[in-house]
Amino acid sequence: MAFTEDLSPWLSMKFDREWIEENVRWKDFGNGVRLGRLAKQDSTSLVLYDVESEVEVEAFMPHMHPGGEVYLVIEGEVYDDEGVYPCGSIVWMDAGTTHNPKTRGKTLILVLWPDGVKVA
């Protein structure tokens, strides 16, 4: 079960894409999805996902987060079986939750994984 909150009414979503491109080391999966690892401490990771607007394949396969997941939609839109999360949404997923998110439009997502990711 996901807890979501739309922060867009009071949160100004401004970011500097040029700075991001210059300072984030990206892993390009070759399917329109890039992952930028921002920080890692023990089993916890903070990452950026950058997804092209016209990805032909499912950007994210079904997966589970042993320690849960929290993400902020910075640009674009994320959706899954639980709902639709537009720009400004923060999503909290309980430990052990399995999901298969998809995106609409050019999407940038800031993600916190307390205990990583496992394929479902």
TISEDREN-652770 format. One record per residue (C-alpha): residue in one letter; y, z, x negated. Coordinates in steps of 0.05 Angstrom, whole numbers, padded with zeros to 5 digits. Layout:
BEGIN
(pt "A" (Y Z X))
...
This chain:
BEGIN
(pt "M" (00000 00000 00000))
(pt "A" (00068 -00019 -00027))
(pt "F" (00133 00019 -00017))
(pt "T" (00193 -00027 -00018))
(pt "E" (00268 -00018 -00015))
(pt "D" (00321 -00072 -00012))
(pt "L" (00375 -00051 -00061))
(pt "S" (00416 -00115 -00054))
(pt "P" (00469 -00087 -00006))
(pt "W" (00494 -00038 -00059))
(pt "L" (00467 -00065 -00125))
(pt "S" (00503 -00122 -00158))
(pt "M" (00450 -00166 -00191))
(pt "K" (00487 -00193 -00250))
(pt "F" (00450 -00210 -00314))
(pt "D" (00463 -00252 -00375))
(pt "R" (00408 -00305 -00379))
(pt "E" (00435 -00330 -00445))
(pt "W" (00428 -00261 -00476))
(pt "I" (00357 -00256 -00447))
(pt "E" (00337 -00323 -00477))
(pt "E" (00365 -00303 -00545))
(pt "N" (00335 -00233 -00547))
(pt "V" (00268 -00234 -00510))
(pt "R" (00206 -00260 -00544))
(pt "W" (00169 -00299 -00491))
(pt "K" (00095 -00314 -00483))
(pt "D" (00092 -00380 -00446))
(pt "F" (00028 -00388 -00405))
(pt "G" (00041 -00464 -00398))
(pt "N" (00040 -00462 -00322))
(pt "G" (00113 -00445 -00308))
(pt "V" (00104 -00371 -00322))
(pt "R" (00131 -00333 -00382))
(pt "L" (00122 -00260 -00400))
(pt "G" (00171 -00222 -00444))
(pt "R" (00148 -00154 -00468))
(pt "L" (00210 -00109 -00473))
(pt "A" (00178 -00043 -00492))
(pt "K" (00110 -00010 -00499))
(pt "Q" (00094 00063 -00509))
(pt "D" (00021 00084 -00508))
(pt "S" (-00009 00050 -00446))
(pt "T" (00058 00038 -00411))
(pt "S" (00093 -00029 -00415))
(pt "L" (00161 -00055 -00391))
(pt "V" (00161 -00131 -00384))
(pt "L" (00200 -00188 -00355))
(pt "Y" (00167 -00245 -00317))
(pt "D" (00205 -00311 -00314))
(pt "V" (00175 -00360 -00264))
(pt "E" (00197 -00432 -00253))
(pt "S" (00216 -00452 -00183))
(pt "E" (00163 -00505 -00173))
(pt "V" (00100 -00474 -00202))
(pt "E" (00040 -00516 -00179))
(pt "V" (-00013 -00463 -00191))
(pt "E" (-00015 -00392 -00166))
(pt "A" (00030 -00357 -00216))
(pt "F" (-00009 -00291 -00214))
(pt "M" (-00083 -00284 -00201))
(pt "P" (-00107 -00224 -00161))
(pt "H" (-00101 -00163 -00205))
(pt "M" (-00100 -00087 -00204))
(pt "H" (-00056 -00036 -00239))
(pt "P" (-00096 00028 -00256))
(pt "G" (-00032 00069 -00262))
(pt "G" (00007 00032 -00208))
(pt "E" (00066 -00015 -00216))
(pt "V" (00140 -00015 -00203))
(pt "Y" (00181 -00079 -00203))
(pt "L" (00252 -00101 -00190))
(pt "V" (00265 -00173 -00166))
(pt "I" (00326 -00194 -00207))
(pt "E" (00327 -00267 -00185))
(pt "G" (00287 -00307 -00133))
(pt "E" (00235 -00278 -00086))
(pt "V" (00166 -00248 -00091))
(pt "Y" (00116 -00244 -00034))
(pt "D" (00044 -00221 -00023))
(pt "D" (-00001 -00198 00035))
(pt "E" (00043 -00135 00044))
(pt "G" (00110 -00170 00052))
(pt "V" (00168 -00210 00024))
(pt "Y" (00213 -00181 -00031))
(pt "P" (00279 -00218 -00041))
(pt "C" (00327 -00210 -00099))
(pt "G" (00348 -00137 -00104))
(pt "S" (00282 -00110 -00078))
(pt "I" (00246 -00054 -00115))
(pt "V" (00171 -00049 -00102))
(pt "W" (00128 00012 -00117))
(pt "M" (00052 00003 -00116))
(pt "D" (00004 00062 -00119))
(pt "A" (-00046 00070 -00175))
(pt "G" (-00107 00025 -00164))
(pt "T" (-00071 -00022 -00117))
(pt "T" (-00095 -00094 -00119))
(pt "H" (-00049 -00152 -00103))
(pt "N" (-00037 -00226 -00113))
(pt "P" (00039 -00238 -00115))
(pt "K" (00071 -00306 -00110))
(pt "T" (00143 -00328 -00120))
(pt "R" (00194 -00373 -00087))
(pt "G" (00251 -00404 -00126))
(pt "K" (00267 -00391 -00199))
(pt "T" (00246 -00318 -00205))
(pt "L" (00259 -00263 -00255))
(pt "I" (00223 -00196 -00246))
(pt "L" (00229 -00131 -00286))
(pt "V" (00161 -00097 -00285))
(pt "L" (00138 -00027 -00307))
(pt "W" (00062 -00018 -00316))
(pt "P" (00043 00054 -00330))
(pt "D" (-00029 00036 -00349))
(pt "G" (-00029 -00040 -00356))
(pt "V" (-00064 -00093 -00315))
(pt "K" (-00136 -00110 -00299))
(pt "V" (-00162 -00173 -00266))
(pt "A" (-00188 -00156 -00196))
